[in-house]
Amino acid sequence: MASTVQSPAATLRSAWLAQAQANPWITIGLAATAVAVLLLLLAGAVNAFQSSAASNVRYALLGGSAGFVATAVGAFLAIGLRDISTRTQDSMLGFAAGMMLAASAFSLILPGLAAGRELFGNGPAAAATVVAGLGLGVLLMLGLDYFTPHEHESTGPCGPECERLNRVWLFVLAIALHNIPEGMAIGVSFANGDMSVGLPLTTAISIQDIPEGLAVALALRTTGLSALASVLVAAASGLMEPIGALVGIGMSSGFAIAYPVSLGLAAGAMIFVVSHEVIPETHRNGHQTPATLGLMVGFAVMMFLDTALG
C-alpha cells in the first residue's frame, strides 16, 4: 500500500496538536494571553463607535493609514537588494535590533509610564501596569517560540523538516505588536478632534516609520526570504497602525487602562525577540563586532527619531 504524504500545513497542524497535548499548561497560558490581547483590541474598537469620539474615527483611521503608508514606503526602499554578504546581513540585523530596543524604551515603556501615571496619579501603580503588560508580552512570545518550528533544532513541533525559521515570524509578530501602540497613540491624539495635536504626532510617527519599514525589510531579507517577499511582509506589518488608531480612539473615552498595558505588552514582546532570537543570530557567524556596531547605530537612530520628532 502506498504511503500517504501529508502536506506541510497538515504536518505542522499535527505537530502543533501533539505539542499542545503534551504540554497542556503552556498551551493554556498561550491561549489565555492571546485572548487577553484580542480583548484589548476588541474592547477599544467597539468603544470607538459607541462613544462621543465616534465623529473623529475617520481622522484617526486616516492618521493610522498614514503610518501604514510610511512603513510601506520604507519597506519598498529595500526592493533593489539582491545578494547580501553574511557580514552585511548580521550588521543589518543588528541595526534592526537596535531600533527595536530604542523603540521599546522611548516609544513604548516611557509613554506607558506617563499614561499610567496620568491614569492612577502615582508612579508605583503606573509601573505595575506597564510591568503587567511586559509580562503579557513575554508570555505571548514564549508560547509562540515554543510552538513555532525551529529549523536549526532537531526538537520542537516538527523538527528539521520545517522550512521556516521561527525567528522570522517572531520578529514579524513583534514588529506588528509594536505598530499597534503607535497607531493607538495616533488614535488618542485625534480623540478630541484637535488637529493641532493629531497632525504633528501623526507626522512624527510616520517619519519614524520610514526607516523602521526599511529596517524590517532588510532584517527579513537576511533570513532567506526573497527581496519582494521581505518588502511585502514588512509593508503588511504597518497595517496594524490603522487598527491601533481605531483602538486608541475608543480607549481614550472609556478603556484607558488598556493603553499602558498594551504599550508594555509590545515592549515586552520586542525585547524578548531581540534577546532571544535576533542578537544570538547576529553572533552565530563570528560577526559580533559589526553586529554590535549596527545595533548601536540603530538604537541611536531610533532614539533620535523618537525624541527629536516625538
N, C-alpha and C positions, 0 to 999 in steps of 0.2 A: 504494500500500500504506500502510495506517495505521501510524504510528509507535508503537512500544511505549513507554509511560511507566513508568519504574521507580518503585517505592515509595521513600519517603525512606530507609528502612532499607537497601534494596538499593543505592541511590545512595551511601550512606555506606560500605557494605561495599566497593563497587567503588573508591571514592576511597581508602579505607584500604589496600586491596591495591596500588593503583598507587603510593601513597606509600611503602609498605614495599618494593616492588620498586625504586623509585628511590633509596631511602636504606637499604640493607641494614645498614650498621653501626649506625645509630641504632635500627633495628628490633631487631637482635640485643641491643644494650645494654638497651633497654626490656624485652625478653623475659627476659633474664638477671636484671635487677633484680626483676621481678615474680616470677620463680621463687624468688629468694632470700627475698623477703617471705613467700611461701606456705610455703616450707620452715621458716622460723622459726615460723610459726603451727602447722603440722602437727606438727613435732617436739615442741613444747610440749604440744599437745593429746594426742598419743599417749602421751607420757611421764606425763601426769596419771593415766591409767588403768592404767599399768604400774608405778607407784611406790607406796611406802608411804603417800603422801599421798592415795591414792585415796579413803579414807574421808572426807576433808574436801572432796571435789569438790562435794558438794551445797551446803555452806556457801559455797564460792567462787562457784558459779553463782547462789545467792540474792543474794549481795553484788553481783555484776555486774548482775543483774537490777534491783536497787535503783537502780543508776546509770542504767540504761536508762529506768526509770520516771520518775526525776527529770528526765532530759533531755526526755522526752515532756511532762511537766508544764510545764516551762519553755517548750517549743515551743507548747503549746496556749494559753499566755497571750497569744500573738500572734494568735489566731484572729479577734479583733474588728477587726483593722486592715483598712481598705479603701483609700481613696485617700491616698497619701503624697506630699508635695511633694518635688521633686528635692533641695532643700536638706536636708530631713529624711532622705531616703534616704542621701545622702552622709555625714551625721552618724552615722547608724546603722551604715553600712558601716564607717566609721572606728572606731566603738566595737567592732565585732566584730573588726576588725584589731588593735586594742589588746589585746583579750582573748587573741587568738591569739598575739601576741608575748609577753605575760606568761606564758601557759601554756607556750610553748616554753622560756622561761628557767627558770621556777620549778617547773613540773610535770614537765618532761622533761629538760632539759640538766643541771640541778643534781642531781636524783636519779640520773640516768645516771652522772654523775661519781662520786657517792658509791657507787653499786653497783659501778662498775668498780674503784674504789679498794679496796673490801672484797674483791673477787674477786682482784685482782692484787697488792694490797699496796703499790702505788706510784702516784703521780699521773700520770706520763707514759703509762704503759700504759692507765690509766683514760681519759685524754684521747684517746689514739689510738683506743680502742674506740668512744667516743662520736663522734669525728670520722668514723670509718668508717661509722657509722650515718647521720650527717649527709649524707655523700656519697651513700649509697644513696638517701636520701630525695630529694635534689636530682636525681639521675639519673632516678629514677622520675617525678618531676613534669616534668622536662624532656622526657622521652619522651612523656608524656601530653599535655603542652602542644603538642608538635609534631604529634601525631596527632589532637587534638581540634579540631573545627571552630571557627573564629573568625568570628562574624557581622560584625564591623566591619572585616574584611580581605577583600581580593579574592583572596588566595592561601590555600594550605593545603589540607587534604584535600578540601573541597567548596565552598570559596569562599563567595560571598554567598548561595548557595541554602540554607545551613544556618540553621535557625531557633533553635537553642540556642546560647547564648554559652558559650565554653569556660570562662570564669572561674567559671560556676555549678558545673560538675562538678569542676573543680579544687578549688574551695572545699569542696564537699561531701566529696570524697575526703580532703582534708587533715584535715577535722574527724573523719572516720571513722578515719583513721590515728591521730589524737591520742587518740581514745577507746579504742583497743586498749591502749596502755600504761597508761591509767588503770585499765582492767579488769585488766591484768596485775598492777598494784600491789595491787589487791583480792585477787586470787588468791594472791599471795605472802604477804599478811598472814594468810590462813587456812591456810597450808601446815602449820603445827604444831598446828592445832586450838585456838589460843589466842584465845578470843572477846574478851579484853581488848585485843588488838592489832587483830583484824579488824574488830570493830564500830565503834570510833572512826574508823578510816581510811575504812571504807565510808560512814559518816555524813558525814565531811568531804567526800569526793569527790561524794557525792550532792547535798549542799547546793550545792556548786560547780557541779554540772551543771544546776541550775535556771536561773540566769541565762545559762549557756552555751547551753542549748537555746533560750532566748528570743532571744539574740543571733544564732544561726544562722538561726532562722526569720525574723527581721527582715531579715537580710542577703539571704536568698533572696528575700524579698518585694520587695526593691528591684530585683531583676534582671528582673522581669516575671512571675514565677510568681504564681499566684493565692494568696490567703491560705491556703486549705485545702491546696493542694499544697506550699506552703512549710512549713507546720506538719508535714505528714506526712513530708516528706523530712528535716526537722530531727529529728523524733522517731525516724525509722528509723536515723539516724546513731548513736543510742545503743545500737543492737543490737550494736555492736562491743564493748561493755563486758562482757557475759556471755561472749562468745567470748574476749576478752582475759583474763578471770578464769580460764577453763579453761586457757589457755596459761600464765598466770602460775603456777598451782599445779603444773603439770607441770615448768616450767623450774626451779622452786625446788628440785627434787630431782634435777637431773642435767643441765640445759642452761642453766646460769646466765648464760653469756656473751650469750645471746640477749636478755636483759633490757636491759642498757645499749645494745646495738646497736639494739634496737627503739625505745628512748627517743630515741636520736639520729636514727633514721630519721623518726620522727613529727615531731621538731623541725625537721629539715631540710625536710620537706615543707611544714610550716606557714609557716616563714619565707620559703620560695620563693614560696608563693602570695600572702602578704601583700605582698612587694616587687614581684612580677611582675604581679599581677593586681588585688589589692584596692586598694592605695594609688593606683596610676595611675587606676583607675576613679573613686575619690572626688575626684580633681583634674581630671577632664575637663570638668566643668560650671562651673568657676570658684568652687567652694565649698571651697577649700583650708583656710581658717581654721576653719570649723565641723567639717570632716572631721578636721583635726588635733586640735582640742579633743576630739572624740569619741574619737579614738584614745587620747589621754592619759587620759581618764576610764575607758575600757575597760581600759587597762593597769593603772590604779590599782585598779580593782575586782577584777580577777583576781589581781593581786599580793596584795591584802588577803586574798582568799579562800584563796589557796594558802598563804600564810604564817601567817595567823591561825588557819585551820581545819586546816591540814595538819600 
